[in-house]
Protein backbone atom coordinates (compact mmCIF):
# COMPACT_ATOMS: atom_id res chain seq x y z
CA UNK A 1 0.00 0.00 0.00
CA UNK A 2 1.53 3.27 -1.10
CA UNK A 3 0.38 5.62 1.66
CA UNK A 4 2.46 8.53 2.93
CA UNK A 5 0.36 9.22 6.00
CA UNK A 6 -2.56 7.94 8.07
CA UNK A 7 -5.18 9.82 6.05
CA UNK A 8 -3.99 8.24 2.77
CA UNK A 9 -3.98 4.82 4.42
CA UNK A 10 -7.52 5.29 5.74
CA UNK A 11 -8.70 6.34 2.28
CA UNK A 12 -7.26 3.11 0.90
CA UNK A 13 -9.00 1.06 3.62
CA UNK A 14 -12.38 2.75 3.10
CA UNK A 15 -12.11 2.20 -0.65
CA UNK A 16 -12.06 -1.56 0.01
CA UNK A 17 -14.48 -1.72 2.93
CA UNK A 18 -17.65 -3.82 2.79
CA UNK A 19 -18.68 -7.46 2.76
CA UNK A 20 -17.79 -7.74 -0.92
CA UNK A 21 -14.30 -6.25 -0.37
CA UNK A 22 -11.17 -6.92 1.72
CA UNK A 23 -12.19 -5.19 4.95
CA UNK A 24 -15.53 -5.65 6.69
CA UNK A 25 -15.32 -3.45 9.79
CA UNK A 26 -11.94 -1.70 10.08
CA UNK A 27 -10.91 -0.11 13.39
CA UNK A 28 -7.95 2.19 13.99
CA UNK A 29 -6.83 1.92 17.61
CA UNK A 30 -3.28 3.35 17.41
CA UNK A 31 -1.12 5.54 15.23
CA UNK A 32 2.55 6.30 15.77
CA UNK A 33 5.61 6.94 13.66
CA UNK A 34 8.07 4.12 13.01
CA UNK A 35 10.90 4.75 15.46
CA UNK A 36 13.41 2.17 14.22
CA UNK A 37 16.79 3.46 13.05
CA UNK A 38 17.11 0.57 10.60
CA UNK A 39 13.80 0.55 8.71
CA UNK A 40 14.47 -0.11 5.04
CA UNK A 41 12.42 -2.76 3.24
CA UNK A 42 15.37 -5.13 3.60
CA UNK A 43 15.54 -4.49 7.35
CA UNK A 44 11.80 -5.02 7.80
CA UNK A 45 12.01 -8.23 5.77
CA UNK A 46 14.82 -9.50 8.01
CA UNK A 47 12.82 -8.62 11.16
CA UNK A 48 9.81 -10.54 9.83
CA UNK A 49 11.90 -13.58 8.89
CA UNK A 50 13.48 -13.57 12.35
CA UNK A 51 10.07 -13.45 14.02
CA UNK A 52 8.51 -16.16 11.86
CA UNK A 53 11.56 -18.40 12.03
CA UNK A 54 11.78 -18.25 15.80
CA UNK A 55 8.34 -19.75 16.49
CA UNK A 56 6.21 -21.18 13.67
CA UNK A 57 3.31 -22.36 15.80
CA UNK A 58 -0.24 -21.10 15.31
CA UNK A 59 -2.81 -20.85 18.09
CA UNK A 60 -6.19 -19.16 18.10
CA UNK A 61 -5.50 -18.18 21.71
CA UNK A 62 -1.91 -16.92 21.90
CA UNK A 63 -0.25 -16.89 18.45
CA UNK A 64 -2.34 -15.56 15.58
CA UNK A 65 -2.76 -12.54 13.33
CA UNK A 66 -3.85 -10.29 16.21
CA UNK A 67 -0.92 -11.21 18.45
CA UNK A 68 1.46 -10.81 15.49
CA UNK A 69 -0.01 -7.38 14.72
CA UNK A 70 0.37 -6.26 18.34
CA UNK A 71 3.97 -7.48 18.43
CA UNK A 72 4.84 -5.84 15.10
CA UNK A 73 3.17 -2.53 15.92
CA UNK A 74 4.83 -2.32 19.34
CA UNK A 75 8.18 -3.16 17.78
CA UNK A 76 7.97 -0.66 14.90
CA UNK A 77 6.61 2.17 17.04
CA UNK A 78 8.74 1.36 20.10
CA UNK A 79 5.65 1.27 22.32
CA UNK A 80 4.93 -0.85 25.38
CA UNK A 81 1.46 -1.96 26.39
CA UNK A 82 0.21 -2.70 22.87
CA UNK A 83 -2.22 -5.64 23.02
CA UNK A 84 -4.35 -7.59 20.55
CA UNK A 85 -7.65 -6.00 19.60
CA UNK A 86 -10.06 -8.58 21.03
CA UNK A 87 -10.35 -9.43 24.71
CA UNK A 88 -10.14 -13.16 23.97
CA UNK A 89 -6.65 -12.72 22.52
CA UNK A 90 -5.50 -10.52 25.40
CA UNK A 91 -6.10 -13.23 28.01
CA UNK A 92 -2.92 -15.24 27.36
CA UNK A 93 -1.03 -12.65 25.29
CA UNK A 94 2.67 -12.21 25.97
CA UNK A 95 4.54 -9.62 23.98
CA UNK A 96 7.11 -11.26 21.72
CA UNK A 97 8.54 -8.17 20.02
CA UNK A 98 12.06 -9.26 20.91
CA UNK A 99 11.73 -12.08 18.36
CA UNK A 100 12.01 -9.55 15.50
CA UNK A 101 15.55 -8.63 16.51
CA UNK A 102 17.44 -11.87 16.72
CA UNK A 103 18.51 -14.34 14.06
CA UNK A 104 16.20 -17.32 14.43
CA UNK A 105 19.00 -19.72 13.49
CA UNK A 106 20.67 -18.93 16.80
CA UNK A 107 17.83 -20.45 18.83
CA UNK A 108 16.45 -23.90 19.40
CA UNK A 109 13.24 -24.25 17.38
CA UNK A 110 9.89 -25.11 18.99
CA UNK A 111 8.82 -28.66 18.31
N, C-alpha and C positions, 0 to 999 in steps of 0.2 A: 504494500500500500504506500503510495507516494503521498505522504501528508507531512507538511512542514510544521504544523501546530495542531493543537487539540480541536479547534474549530474545523479544520480541513478533515481531520480524522472522523469527527462526528458526522460531517456531511456525507462522507463515504459510507459510514455505518447506516445512516438513515436512508440512503439510496437503496440499500439492500435489506431493508427491514420489512418483515411480513412473513406470513406462513409459507408463501411461495418463494421466498428468498433465503438468504444465508442466515439472517439474524431474526429471531422471533420477538424477543423482548429485551433489548440491550439496556444495560445499566452501567453508569460510569461512577465508580465509588472513589477513585483516587486519580490524581494527576500531578506528576512531578517531573522535573528534568532528569535525564540520565546523568548520573554523577561519576561514572567510571572514567578514569583517565585513558584506558585502552578500550575504545569502543568502536573500532572499525568493523565492517562486516566479517572480516576474518577473525577478529577477536571474539565477536558474539558467537560465531560458528563454533569456535574452540570451546567457549564456555558451555554451549549447549551440548556438544559432544562429551565434555567432561561430566556434565550432570547426568545425561542419559546413560553413559557407560558405567557410571558408578553404581547405579541401582536400577535394574531394568524391570523390576516388578510393577504390577498394576494392582490397585485395590480401590474399590469404590469408596472405602472409608478413609484411607490415609495416603494414597498415592494415585492421583488422577489429574485430570486437566485443571481442576480448581486449585489443587495443592501446588501443581507445577506453576500455574499463573501467579500465585501468591509468592512462591519462592523467587521466580524470575523478576517480578515487579520489585520486590524488596531488595533484590540484588542490584538491579539496574539503577534504582533510585536511591539506594543506600539508606533505606528506611527500615526501622524495626517495627514490630507490631502489626505487620501486614498479614491478614488471615484470609482463608478462602471465603467466598461470598456466602455460601449457605451454612447454616448452623450445623447441619449434619456433618459437614466436612471439617468444621472447627473442633469437634469433640476430641479427636485423636491427632489433630494436626501438630506436627513438629516442624519448625522451619528448617529447611535443608539448603539454604542459600550457599553455604560453604562448598557444596558439591560442584558448583560452577567453576570454582577456582583451581581445583587440583586435578592433575592428570589421572584419569580413572585407571590407567595401567599400573599405577603405584599402589593400588589397594586390592585387597582380596575381594572378589566378586561375591555377591549374594547368591546363594544356591536356591 
